[in-house]
Amino acid sequence: MAPFLRILGIETSCDETAAAVVERAVDGRPTVRSDVVLSQLEEHSAYGGVVPEIAARAHVEALDTLIDEALKRANVSLSDIDAIAATSGPGLIGGLLVGLMTGKAIAKASGKPLYAVNHLEGHALTARLTDGLAFPYLMLLVSGGHTQLILVRGVGQYERWGTTIDDALGEAFDKTAKLLSLPYPGGPAVERAAKSGNPDRFNFPRPLVGEAKLNFSFSGLKTAVRQAATEIAPLTEQDVADICASFQKAISRTLKDRIGRGLERFKSESLHVDGRPALVVAGGVAANLEVRSTLQSLCGKHGFRFVAPPLRLCTDNAVMIAWAGLERMATGVAPDDLDVQPRSRWPLDSNAETLLGFGKRGAKA
């Protein structure tokens, strides 16, 4: 048996073009040989959000060069690669087509197996790469396209405990920023403004707080922000700061209730874990200090370990796609046929109830 498996990963689901080479030793130890990401932030900033056609074109223009760069940085050639892993969904269909078709072409030309990876599975398994986390654990995915609480039982074994019934949390940040004429991306802009704001000036709603089900809702909060801004317009710099601080406080209190109930459920179901149970957070919103502080405090209160992979691996990247492919290979999952098709919507938990609007930016599932 070879001492390790090595995969080339490709990620093009939204507005980052990425390629990476990752290895997994027989004992499960990972090695990231290269990690290349090209952001499209400048291309989309003028529009206040991701434009699918622009994103797809940018992927076409950059992907071949990025793959070549990833191989060079890893000091390997295609003949040294054991398999190809490419994001197959969920995401913007144009971008997915670019990445998956490129992965298929490389697999066909090199005779290597192809793994069509669910982008959400990449997020779900990253904590095993960074922290060697054992199954099972809870994952909170909070990004521009997703807000989900997922029980991760094992590779390919996922239970969605909660999801947003309207806007994703990252989308709520972006739309709030746009409403307040703050720059894109909205999350960091809102957080910066909130630092000098009064979090108690506006009493914004805490959607679904007290509900037994673990779903999320941010549309009403976004509406309340718009109403508050309209009532006191024109806004001063301090008004904007106060709105942002009050908005973040409402988010924090909402997550405290929603995630707190999830941690209690995990304990009540007596799920077997090695050591302390863990809550993993992934997605760009995980960088928000208010959100992170709330989750850390919750974990301390409930006796959970708080795991947050480095921000570079929380946002869209090819390392997590390669690692998900390696995890599938290691558990004996067969590679995909070359006729596999991209899927704009692809829930991790195929048995979960479909909820209207369940938190996607563009077509991201």
N, C-alpha and C positions, 0 to 999 in steps of 0.2 A: 504493500500500500504506500502511495506517495505520502511524504511528510506533511503536505498541505495541499489545499485546493486554492486556485487563484482565479478570480473573476474580474472581467471588465464590466463596469456598471455604467449605464447611460440614463440620464434624467432630463426630461423635457416637458414635464406636465403643465407648467405654467410660464413664468417669466424668468427662470434661470436655466441656462444651458450648462449641463454638468457631465463630467466623465471622471471615473476613478478606477483604480486597480486595488483590490483588497484580497488578502489571503486569510485562510482559516486553517490553523494547524489541526492535527488529528485530535488533540486534547481540547479543541474549541478556542484556543487563543487566537485573537485577530491581529493582523498587521495591515495597516493602511499604507500601501506603497505610494499612492498618489491620490490627489484630490484637487480637481480643477473645476472652478465654477465661474461662469461669466454672467453677471447680472445685467438685466435689461432696464434697470431703474431709470436711466436717462431717457430711453425711448418712450417710456410710458408716463413719466412724471407730469408732462404737459396736459395729459388727459385725466389725471386724478385717479387712475386705475389701469388695469391691464387691458390692452386692446388685443383680442385674440389673433387677428390677421397680422398685426405687427410682430407679435410674439412668435408666431409660426415662421415668418420670414426670417427673423433673427436667428432662430434655431437652425434653419437651413444653411444660413451663411456661416455659422460658427461651429457647428457640431463636429465636422470632419477634423478641423484644426484642433479642437479641444481633445478629441480622442487621441490624436497623434501626440499631443502634449502630455496627456495622462500616461501613455505608454512610455514616452521618453523619460518622464520624471521617475517612473517606476523601474526604469532600466530593463524593460522587457520588450519582446515583440509579440505579435499575435500567436506565434507558434508556442509561446510560453504560457498562454492563457488556456485555462481548462473549460471555460464557458463564458457566455455573454448574458448579462442581465439588463433588461431595458424596461423602463416604466411603461406599463400597458394601460394604466388608468388608476384612479379617476383623474380627470383633468380636462384641459382645453383640447378638443379633438385634433385641431391642426398641429399643435405641438406634439401630442402623443403619436400622431402619424409619422412625424419626422423622426422621432427617437426610435420608435419600434421598427419602422422600415429600415433604418440604418442598422439596428441590431440584427434584424433578419438577414440583411445583405452580408454583414460581417460573418454571421454564423454559417450562412450558406457557402461563402467563399473560403472560409477557413476550416469547415467541417466540424465546428464546435457546437455543442448543444446551446439552445436558447432558453432562457427563463424569462417569461413575461410577468413582471412583478407588479403587484398592487402597491401603489404609492403609500397607502395607509399602513400596509404591512411593513414597509421600510421604516416608517416612524415607530411602529409598535415594537420592532425588534432592535432598534438602535441601542437601547439601554443594555442589551446583552453584549454588544460590541464594546461599549464604553465602560460599563461597570460589572460585566460578568453576571448580570442579574439572573437568578433562577426563576422558573415558572412556579406558580402563577403570580401575576401582579396586576395592578390597575394602571391604566394609562389615560391621562387627560390630554387630548389633542386640541390645542387652541391656536388657530391660525386665521388667515384671511378667508379660507374656504371651508374650514371645519371647526366645529366645537362638539366633541364627543367624549364620553367616558366609556372606556372599553376594558373589559376583563380579558387579559391575555393569558390563556391557559397553556398554550404551546404553539409551535409553528403550525399555522393553518387553523388554529383553534381560538376563535375570538367570539366574545359575547358583548354586544353593544348594550350597555346599561342606560345610557342617556345620550341624547343628541339635541341640537337646536331645532326648534319648530319653525324658525324663520331665519333671521340673520345669524351668521357666524360671528364670534366675538371680534376677530380681526376686521371683519367687514364693518362692524359697528364702530370700531375705532377709526377706520378709514373714512366712513361717511360723516362721522362727527367732525373729523379734521377738515373735511371738504366744506361742511356747513360753516365752520368757523374761519374759513380761508387760511387754514394751516397747510403746509406743504405735504406732498405725498412722499413716502408712505406715512399714513396717518398715525399709526401706533406710537412711534418714537416722537412725533411732533406733539401729540396730545400729552405724552408723559413729560416732555420738556416744559410745556406750558403749565402743567399741573403743579410743578415744583414751587411756583410762586403764588399759587392759588389757595383760596379758602374752601376746603372740602365740605364745610357745613353751610355754605351760603344757599345752595339749592338742594332741596330734598327730592332727589330723583327716585323713581320707583325701583324696587328690587324684584324683577319679574320671576314668577313661579316660586318665590321663597315660601316655604311651608308645605309645598306640594310633595306628596309621597313619591310620585314618579320622579326620576332623576333627569328629566329633560331640561333644556335651557330655552330662553327667549330673550332677544335683545331688541326687537323691533319697537316695542313700546318705550323702552328707555331712549332709543334714538329719537322717537317722536317727541318725548318730553324735553330732550335737549333742544330740539328745533323750536318748540313752543317757548321755552325759556329765553332762547336767543332772540326770537322775534319780539317778545314783549319788552325787552330792554334795549332793542336796537336804536341807534347805532352802537356797536360794541366797542368798549375801550379794551386796551391790552389786559387790564386787570379783570374785566368781565370775562374775557376768554379764558384767562388763567383759572378763575373761580369755577367756570362751567366745566373745564377739563378736570379740575381736582374733584368736583362733586360727582362727575361722571365716573371717574376711577373709583371713588369711594363706593358708589352704587354697584359697580362691577365686583369689587372686593367682597362686599357683603353678600352679593348673590352667589359668588363662588363658594364662600364660606358655608352657606347653607346647602347648596347643591352637592359639593364635593364631600362635605362633612357627612351627609347622609349616605354617600357612596362608600365612604370608609367604614361607617357603621354596618352597612350591608355586607361588606367583605368579611368583617369579623363575625357577623351573625351567621354566615353560611359556612363557617368553620373550614375555610379553604386551607389546605395543607401548604405550608411554606417552610423553606429552610431559613431559619433566623427570623428577623422582623419582616412583616409584610411591607410592601413598597408601593408608593405612588410615583409614577413616572410622568413628567410633563414634557410635551414636545410641541413644536410649532413656533412661529415667530413671536406670538404674544407671550411666550414663556420668558422672553427677555424683559418684560415689564416688571419693574422692581416691586410695584404695589401688588401685582398678581403673585409674583414669586414669594413675597413676604407672607401673604395670606396663606398660600399653600404650605409653606414651611411651618408656619404656626399651627395649622390644622394637623399636619403630620406629627408634630411634637405632641399635641394634645391627645391624639388617638393612638400613639405608639407606632407610627409608620415611619419607614425610611423614605426620605424625599430624594428622588433621583432626577436631576436635570442634566441631560447631555450638554456638552459645549454648544453654544448658540449656533456655530457653523454647522453642526449636525442636527440642530432642531429645525432649521429652515430647509428648503428644498436643496438636496445634494445627491450626488451619485454614489457616495460611500454607502449610504443606507440601502440603496437599491442593490448594489453589489453584495452587501452583507445579507440581505434578505434572500438573494439567490444562493449564497453559500449555505445559509441555514437550511434551505430547502434541499440542496444537494446532500448535506450531511444527514438529513433525516430520510433520505431515499426517495424524495419526490421526483417523479419523472419530469424531464424537460418538456417544454411546449412544442407543439407542431409549428412549422413555419407559416401555416395559414391562420395562426392566432390573430385576432382582430383587437384594436384598441377599444376601450370602453370609457366613455366620458363619465358614466356613473358606475361605480363598482364598490358596493358596501363590503366591509370586512366580514360582517355577520350577515350571511345570506338569509337567515331566519328572522332578522329584525323587522319590525313593522316599518313600512314606508311612511314617513311623515312629510306633509306638504312643505316644500321649500327647504328641507332639512339641512340648511347651513352650507351653501356653496357659493363661491364667487365664480361667475361664468358657469361652466359646466362641471365644476369640480365637485366630486361626490362626498 
